[in-house]
Amino acid sequence: MKKNTEFDEKILKSFDLSFEKLQQISQAMEDENVSVDDMAIYAKQCLPLIKACKNKLAETQVDIDLLVKELEDYK
């Protein structure tokens, strides 16, 4: 796994890819031999991924709310 804190835009635009990377980082952090320096890098990697996931979930909630409102107006 790359240890820099930058990710391809494709990853950050996809909930599934961002979540997958978070899972990979989580597994790496659970290694009892991981150094403190690597742990700091992994922690920094998580921030943009978490933000990407939260943004995608918020966008999806807005879309669902609009669809529900449309369906209610259709009745």
Rosetta constraint file for C-alpha pairs under 8 A:
AtomPair CA 3 CA 38 HARMONIC 7.65 0.50
AtomPair CA 3 CA 41 HARMONIC 6.37 0.50
AtomPair CA 3 CA 42 HARMONIC 6.96 0.50
AtomPair CA 3 CA 45 HARMONIC 7.83 0.50
AtomPair CA 4 CA 41 HARMONIC 7.09 0.50
AtomPair CA 4 CA 45 HARMONIC 7.23 0.50
AtomPair CA 5 CA 41 HARMONIC 7.10 0.50
AtomPair CA 5 CA 42 HARMONIC 7.94 0.50
AtomPair CA 5 CA 44 HARMONIC 6.19 0.50
AtomPair CA 5 CA 45 HARMONIC 4.65 0.50
AtomPair CA 6 CA 45 HARMONIC 7.29 0.50
AtomPair CA 7 CA 11 HARMONIC 6.55 0.50
AtomPair CA 7 CA 12 HARMONIC 6.89 0.50
AtomPair CA 8 CA 12 HARMONIC 6.69 0.50
AtomPair CA 9 CA 13 HARMONIC 6.05 0.50
AtomPair CA 10 CA 14 HARMONIC 6.46 0.50
AtomPair CA 11 CA 15 HARMONIC 7.79 0.50
AtomPair CA 11 CA 17 HARMONIC 5.22 0.50
AtomPair CA 11 CA 18 HARMONIC 5.57 0.50
AtomPair CA 12 CA 17 HARMONIC 7.39 0.50
AtomPair CA 12 CA 18 HARMONIC 5.84 0.50
AtomPair CA 12 CA 48 HARMONIC 7.57 0.50
AtomPair CA 12 CA 49 HARMONIC 6.46 0.50
AtomPair CA 12 CA 52 HARMONIC 5.53 0.50
AtomPair CA 12 CA 53 HARMONIC 7.96 0.50
AtomPair CA 13 CA 18 HARMONIC 7.85 0.50
AtomPair CA 13 CA 52 HARMONIC 6.79 0.50
AtomPair CA 13 CA 56 HARMONIC 7.75 0.50
AtomPair CA 14 CA 18 HARMONIC 6.08 0.50
AtomPair CA 14 CA 52 HARMONIC 7.81 0.50
AtomPair CA 14 CA 53 HARMONIC 7.89 0.50
AtomPair CA 14 CA 56 HARMONIC 7.72 0.50
AtomPair CA 15 CA 19 HARMONIC 5.94 0.50
AtomPair CA 15 CA 52 HARMONIC 6.98 0.50
AtomPair CA 15 CA 53 HARMONIC 5.28 0.50
AtomPair CA 15 CA 56 HARMONIC 6.25 0.50
AtomPair CA 15 CA 57 HARMONIC 7.97 0.50
AtomPair CA 16 CA 20 HARMONIC 6.03 0.50
AtomPair CA 17 CA 21 HARMONIC 6.25 0.50
AtomPair CA 18 CA 22 HARMONIC 6.28 0.50
AtomPair CA 18 CA 49 HARMONIC 5.37 0.50
AtomPair CA 18 CA 50 HARMONIC 7.66 0.50
AtomPair CA 18 CA 52 HARMONIC 6.98 0.50
AtomPair CA 18 CA 53 HARMONIC 6.57 0.50
AtomPair CA 19 CA 23 HARMONIC 6.25 0.50
AtomPair CA 19 CA 49 HARMONIC 7.24 0.50
AtomPair CA 19 CA 50 HARMONIC 7.97 0.50
AtomPair CA 19 CA 53 HARMONIC 6.95 0.50
AtomPair CA 20 CA 24 HARMONIC 6.32 0.50
AtomPair CA 21 CA 25 HARMONIC 6.17 0.50
AtomPair CA 21 CA 49 HARMONIC 7.64 0.50
AtomPair CA 22 CA 26 HARMONIC 6.06 0.50
AtomPair CA 22 CA 46 HARMONIC 6.41 0.50
AtomPair CA 22 CA 49 HARMONIC 6.79 0.50
AtomPair CA 22 CA 50 HARMONIC 7.81 0.50
AtomPair CA 23 CA 27 HARMONIC 6.24 0.50
AtomPair CA 24 CA 28 HARMONIC 6.27 0.50
AtomPair CA 25 CA 29 HARMONIC 6.10 0.50
AtomPair CA 25 CA 42 HARMONIC 6.26 0.50
AtomPair CA 25 CA 46 HARMONIC 7.65 0.50
AtomPair CA 26 CA 30 HARMONIC 6.32 0.50
AtomPair CA 27 CA 31 HARMONIC 6.90 0.50
AtomPair CA 28 CA 34 HARMONIC 7.43 0.50
AtomPair CA 29 CA 34 HARMONIC 6.50 0.50
AtomPair CA 29 CA 39 HARMONIC 6.28 0.50
AtomPair CA 29 CA 42 HARMONIC 7.20 0.50
AtomPair CA 30 CA 34 HARMONIC 7.73 0.50
AtomPair CA 34 CA 38 HARMONIC 6.37 0.50
AtomPair CA 34 CA 39 HARMONIC 6.64 0.50
AtomPair CA 35 CA 39 HARMONIC 6.13 0.50
AtomPair CA 36 CA 40 HARMONIC 6.25 0.50
AtomPair CA 37 CA 41 HARMONIC 6.46 0.50
AtomPair CA 38 CA 42 HARMONIC 6.11 0.50
AtomPair CA 39 CA 43 HARMONIC 6.12 0.50
AtomPair CA 40 CA 44 HARMONIC 6.30 0.50
AtomPair CA 41 CA 45 HARMONIC 6.27 0.50
AtomPair CA 42 CA 46 HARMONIC 6.46 0.50
AtomPair CA 43 CA 47 HARMONIC 7.16 0.50
AtomPair CA 45 CA 49 HARMONIC 7.02 0.50
AtomPair CA 46 CA 50 HARMONIC 5.94 0.50
AtomPair CA 47 CA 51 HARMONIC 6.16 0.50
AtomPair CA 48 CA 52 HARMONIC 6.03 0.50
AtomPair CA 49 CA 53 HARMONIC 6.23 0.50
AtomPair CA 50 CA 54 HARMONIC 6.12 0.50
AtomPair CA 51 CA 55 HARMONIC 6.03 0.50
AtomPair CA 52 CA 56 HARMONIC 6.16 0.50
AtomPair CA 53 CA 57 HARMONIC 6.16 0.50
AtomPair CA 54 CA 58 HARMONIC 6.13 0.50
AtomPair CA 55 CA 59 HARMONIC 6.15 0.50
AtomPair CA 56 CA 60 HARMONIC 6.11 0.50
AtomPair CA 57 CA 61 HARMONIC 6.14 0.50
AtomPair CA 58 CA 62 HARMONIC 6.33 0.50
AtomPair CA 59 CA 63 HARMONIC 6.32 0.50
AtomPair CA 60 CA 64 HARMONIC 6.15 0.50
AtomPair CA 61 CA 65 HARMONIC 6.05 0.50
AtomPair CA 62 CA 66 HARMONIC 6.21 0.50
AtomPair CA 63 CA 67 HARMONIC 6.27 0.50
AtomPair CA 64 CA 68 HARMONIC 6.12 0.50
AtomPair CA 65 CA 69 HARMONIC 6.14 0.50
AtomPair CA 66 CA 70 HARMONIC 6.10 0.50
AtomPair CA 67 CA 71 HARMONIC 6.18 0.50
AtomPair CA 68 CA 72 HARMONIC 6.15 0.50
AtomPair CA 69 CA 73 HARMONIC 6.12 0.50
AtomPair CA 70 CA 74 HARMONIC 6.12 0.50
AtomPair CA 71 CA 75 HARMONIC 6.68 0.50
